[in-house]
Amino acid sequence: MQMPDHVIARVMQKRGRLHVFDALAPAETAFIVTDMQNAFVKGAVKADAAIAIMPAINRLAAGVRARGGTVAWVQLQAGTPDGGSLAELYHRYFFTPEGAEAHRQGLTPGEWGFELCDELDVQPQDIRSVKTRHSAFVPGHGDLHPQLEARGIRNLLIGGTVTNFCCETSARDAMMLDYRVVMVSDCNAARHAEDHLAGLSTVFQSFGDVRDVDGCLALLDRGAREGNLP
């Protein structure tokens, strides 16, 4: 994806080169797939573009596994089986009452909306994680970080939906935890092209790199050739 000229000018002034990372060690890399659940992809709150990125997600997931990396599937849980909310402030102030109820119910385990889309290539060796906040890295609201630490993961490729919301928020928090972060441009989706670009360009300026699937695989291949990386 082509970044706006003003973004390119800023990053070149700031770091003196366009991309942040030249290589990533495959064994220390995880592809994080965020919120590719029926509710977001096919349901009432869907991002239509999320349907289109599923082949790219499956391709990158297969490529990461083949190179010795890890794939992690993250799901958002917003409600409990008894109808309770796991994000009361969010539901109270950012939705109509009807919208809050639909959001809670659609993102409750056991409901169709909570499940990952059937088209996704989820494998038994992959990490599965549930979060109760937009970011997958908020302490006390998900177990992704300790699962990644247990596997020695230092590098994250982030995809899913929506780009400028849960994906961007997770990317920001991950960088603050000292992960090397890459947003995968053709594995992210938002409701509008402007939102997609806003999420990617924000991360690109100060929180991580932005590459497409081919670019991510090239980073891993260079990392494999170069051996130990700083």
Helices and strands as residue ranges (DSSP letters): H 5-15, G 26-28, E 29-34, H 38-41, H 49-52, H 54-66, E 70-76, H 88-93, H 97-106, G 112-114, E 127-131, H 144-150, E 155-161, I 163-167, H 168-176, E 180-189, H 193-206, E 209-211, H 213-226
